[in-house]
Amino acid sequence: MKKIHLKLGVLALVVSGLLTTVACSSDDNSYLKDKDKDKEKTEPEDGDGEGEEGPNVPAASLKVEIVSVYEESVAFKLGASNAEKVYYLIQEKGVSATLALVQEKGVLVDNPAIEQTAEGLISDKEYVLYAVALNAQGIATFDANGIDFKTQKKIDVSITLTNLDATHERVMFTLTPVGAVRARYMVVEKSAVEGREVTAEEVLEEGSNIMNLNQPSNLKPKVAHANTDYVIFAAGLSATGATVIVSEEVRTKDESEAPVDQELLIMTQMNFVGDEVGHTVAYDLYLSNELWEVQFTVAAAQADEDILKEGRYVLNASQRPGRPGADEVSKSFKIKNKQTGALDTDIDYGEINITKTGTTYRVVIDMVRRTDVTRRFKADFTGVPVNGYPRP
């Protein structure tokens, strides 16, 4: 019987030990879980606080914007937030840039909040602008593609418009080109170009030509409407291919402000002589009456020396002297008062219109004064002109 009691006692002790072990194991697991929970609480929540690895800082953001591009410089903005440092580097297009290169070779920006300017670039060249922003932990924000831009061509040509004025039917201005191998101008109603850009290429292709590029040209083109706003566009092209365009606005005067013409001279006789050179005939026109002797020269292409050709012949203010070209009036002329012997030389520009009905011609001369555009020289001949020099 004693043996039996001993075995039961030992068994009780074993069971008791097992129960104790299980209980201790359960207590240990609970402790570890609590420790893990305490550790999680030491890590920053939503970027606040510090953990064992330091602060959790938001990444830097960076927005690069090209503002203006010039011949040898570029202006741009670096919109950065959460950034401790910002660098930029400009490379020629085709030369890649890495994050490390921008930090090593780039420019450290003092104040990213203000507009930046990079100088020393080459005109008419393609570049790429790279930028890097670093947050407080030194983590970089970088766009490996960068932003492309191209510098402007070097402008070695200029055009100025000065001395603007107008009558009821003309606009007047002085056009001065510098460094131009070609220059043209256009005068258009303002309402026709509002809301769109007129380019230098458009003016150079469609505008009126400037013959003398070495000095100012005093121009007085005729327009269609009085009391109307017009825009004068002038463009120039240099030997290097650079172009420039300028514009000025002018308003024509009202019809009530139209200039008063001086007395129309009615001519009673006209002789003409034709001289052909290179398929262009120059006609010397001799008109006269009791008081006046008038001589002008006009030129027509594909004409007959012995037959006065109808047409509109123009004298431009900027026209070169010498033999006139086709549809032009020569700058050389003669207007003489027979009684006084005085010569009238105050002619700037104008036109001569020749029309024919049957054998009867009408020749109308309308010239504008150089010193006073409100005065005109006007002469009119209707009749049959004589082919030959005037009688003495």
Secondary structure as UniProt FT lines:
FT   HELIX           2..41
FT   TURN            46..47
FT   STRAND          50..51
FT   TURN            52..53
FT   STRAND          54..55
FT   STRAND          61..69
FT   STRAND          73..81
FT   STRAND          85..92
FT   TURN            93..94
FT   HELIX           99..105
FT   STRAND          107..108
FT   TURN            112..113
FT   STRAND          116..119
FT   TURN            123..124
FT   STRAND          126..134
FT   TURN            136..137
FT   STRAND          140..142
FT   TURN            144..145
FT   STRAND          147..150
FT   STRAND          158..166
FT   STRAND          170..178
FT   STRAND          182..189
FT   HELIX           190..193
FT   TURN            194..195
FT   HELIX           200..206
FT   STRAND          208..209
FT   STRAND          217..219
FT   STRAND          229..237
FT   TURN            239..240
FT   STRAND          243..251
FT   HELIX           255..257
FT   STRAND          265..267
FT   STRAND          269..277
FT   TURN            278..279
FT   STRAND          280..288
FT   STRAND          292..301
FT   TURN            305..306
FT   STRAND          311..315
FT   TURN            317..318
FT   TURN            326..327
FT   STRAND          328..329
FT   STRAND          334..337
FT   TURN            338..340
FT   STRAND          349..357
FT   TURN            358..359
FT   STRAND          360..368
FT   TURN            373..374
FT   STRAND          376..383
FT   STRAND          386..387
//
